[in-house]
Amino acid sequence: MFDNFDFAEMQKMMQARENEKRAKLLEKLEDTSYLPTRGEIIEAFGAHANELLTFCHENYIFEFWNREYIQALAEYINTRKATIKAKGEMVVLEIGAGNGKLTHYLNKFTNDDIRVMAIDSGEWGLDENIFPVEKFSHKEAIKKYQPDLVICSWMPRGIDLTPDFPSEYILIGIPDYCATREVWDRGVILENLRKLQICRTDMIGLPVPSNSVTMSFEKGG
């Protein structure tokens, strides 16, 4: 009964369905307002790891934010609240926030007594008007809001903004690509967060951690 069965045609049909499914997923990932799961990113690029860097370059992605990572980062901030500022509202300032996506979703997962604000100088011209981002230099923002905690993702290479930061801050990025090596040598890697990270230079599918790390810093600690 298999005499007239065309396996080649069946394979073509199956491949066409897979291609259509992936195309729809990539369209979702291109939507700046959409927060994917880590699994969706792996599904899109696990078999196409060589395409990840191109996709990130075309969509101005440095750190590929995913739901699991942002929830874990929010939980870390929640646990630090009692130590950093036991009473009253804790102000968290994201410096160099770009389109504000990280801050927007952190506010959904952090406690009500934590306020996360997105600040960007606008020098890179990444205005997308999707999430609220205030236009200030990092020094102006820190002076105005007196944050209890600062977050900075992918600080430009060769630049160290941390002397202006409060006593505790979080850096996200690749130590040999962002900021300066001396900056990263002072922090502690948050391994439970790193295992959830995906960045533009990663090879998804390989049993290795992300090139990007999340590090916590305490001045004088």
C-alpha positions in Angstrom: 0.0 0.0 0.0 3.1 2.2 0.1 3.8 1.9 -3.6 2.5 5.3 -4.5 3.6 7.1 -1.3 6.0 9.9 -2.0 8.4 10.3 0.9 10.2 13.2 -0.7 6.9 15.1 -1.1 6.0 14.4 2.6 9.4 15.7 3.7 8.8 18.9 1.7 5.5 19.4 3.3 6.8 18.9 6.8 9.7 21.3 6.1 7.3 23.9 4.7 5.2 23.7 7.9 8.4 24.0 10.1 9.5 27.0 8.0 6.1 28.7 8.4 6.1 28.0 12.1 9.5 29.5 12.5 8.7 32.5 10.4 5.7 33.3 12.7 7.9 32.9 15.8 10.6 35.2 14.3 7.9 37.8 13.6 6.9 37.7 17.3 10.6 38.0 18.4 10.9 41.1 16.2 8.2 42.8 18.1 10.0 45.0 20.7 6.9 45.0 23.0 6.9 41.2 23.2 8.7 39.4 26.0 9.5 35.8 24.8 10.2 32.8 27.0 13.7 31.4 26.9 12.3 28.4 25.2 10.9 30.4 22.3 14.4 32.0 21.6 16.0 28.5 21.7 13.3 27.1 19.4 13.9 29.9 16.9 17.7 29.7 16.8 18.7 26.3 18.3 19.0 24.8 14.8 20.1 28.2 13.3 22.6 29.5 15.8 24.6 31.2 13.0 21.6 33.5 12.4 21.3 34.8 15.9 24.0 37.5 15.6 22.5 38.8 12.4 19.0 38.8 13.9 20.2 40.7 16.9 22.1 43.2 14.8 19.1 44.0 12.6 16.8 44.4 15.7 19.3 46.3 17.9 19.4 43.5 20.5 22.4 43.1 22.7 20.9 41.1 25.6 18.0 38.9 24.4 15.6 39.6 27.3 13.4 36.6 28.2 10.7 36.1 30.7 12.6 33.6 32.9 15.6 35.9 33.2 13.7 39.0 34.0 11.6 37.3 36.6 14.7 35.9 38.3 16.4 39.3 38.2 13.3 40.9 39.7 13.3 38.3 42.5 16.9 39.1 43.2 16.0 42.8 43.5 13.1 41.9 45.7 15.4 39.9 48.1 17.9 42.8 48.2 15.2 45.3 49.3 15.4 44.5 53.0 19.2 45.1 53.0 19.4 48.1 50.8 16.3 50.0 52.0 14.3 48.3 54.6 11.6 51.0 54.9 9.9 53.1 52.3 10.2 52.8 48.5 13.4 51.6 46.9 14.3 53.4 43.7 16.1 51.4 41.0 17.6 53.2 38.1 18.4 51.5 34.8 21.2 53.6 33.1 21.5 53.3 29.4 18.1 51.7 29.2 17.7 52.0 25.4 14.0 51.3 24.5 13.2 50.6 28.2 12.1 47.0 27.8 14.0 45.7 30.7 12.7 48.3 33.1 9.1 47.9 31.8 9.0 44.2 32.6 11.0 44.4 35.9 8.2 46.7 37.1 5.7 43.9 36.5 7.7 41.4 38.6 9.2 43.5 41.4 7.4 44.2 44.6 5.0 47.2 44.9 7.5 49.1 47.2 10.2 49.0 44.4 10.1 51.5 41.6 12.3 50.8 38.5 13.0 53.7 36.2 14.5 53.8 32.7 17.1 56.4 31.9 18.9 56.9 28.6 21.0 59.8 27.2 19.5 59.3 23.7 23.0 59.4 22.1 22.4 56.2 20.2 19.1 57.4 18.7 17.1 54.4 19.7 13.8 56.2 20.3 11.0 53.7 19.7 8.3 55.3 21.9 7.2 51.8 23.1 8.2 52.0 26.8 8.7 55.0 29.0 12.3 56.2 29.0 13.5 59.5 30.5 16.2 61.4 28.6 19.0 62.2 31.0 22.7 61.7 31.3 23.6 59.1 34.0 25.0 61.8 36.2 21.9 64.0 35.9 19.6 61.1 36.6 21.5 59.9 39.6 21.6 63.4 41.1 17.8 63.9 40.5 16.5 60.5 41.7 19.2 59.4 44.2 18.7 55.7 43.4 19.2 53.0 45.9 20.3 50.6 43.2 21.6 51.0 39.6 21.4 48.6 36.8 23.4 49.0 33.6 23.2 46.5 30.7 26.0 46.4 28.1 27.9 49.5 29.2 29.9 50.8 26.2 33.4 49.3 25.8 36.2 51.1 27.5 33.9 53.3 29.6 33.5 53.1 33.4 30.4 54.9 34.7 30.4 53.1 38.0 32.2 55.7 40.1 29.0 57.7 39.9 26.8 54.8 41.0 25.4 54.3 44.5 27.0 51.7 46.8 25.2 48.7 45.2 24.7 48.2 41.5 24.2 45.4 38.9 26.0 45.1 35.5 24.9 42.9 32.6 27.0 42.1 29.6 30.2 40.5 28.4 33.3 41.3 30.5 35.7 41.5 27.6 33.3 43.5 25.4 31.5 45.9 27.8 33.0 48.6 30.1 36.5 47.7 31.2 38.0 44.5 32.6 38.9 46.4 35.8 35.2 47.1 36.3 34.1 43.4 36.1 36.9 42.2 38.3 35.2 43.8 41.3 31.9 42.0 41.1 30.3 38.7 41.9 28.6 36.6 39.2 25.0 35.7 39.9 25.2 32.2 38.4 21.4 31.5 38.8 20.8 34.5 36.5 23.6 33.8 34.0 22.2 30.3 33.2 19.0 32.0 31.9 20.8 34.7 29.8 21.0 34.8 26.0 23.0 37.5 24.2 23.8 38.3 20.6 27.2 36.4 20.5 25.9 33.1 22.0 25.8 29.8 20.1 22.4 28.5 21.2 22.2 24.8 21.7 25.8 24.2 22.9 26.2 23.0 26.5 28.0 26.2 27.6 26.9 29.2 29.6 26.0 32.5 27.9 28.9 34.8 27.0 27.0 37.5 28.9 26.9 37.6 32.7 25.0 39.3 35.5 27.2 40.7 38.3 26.4 42.3 41.6 28.6 44.9 43.1 28.9 46.5 46.5 31.3 49.4 46.9 33.7 48.9 49.8 32.3 45.4 50.3 
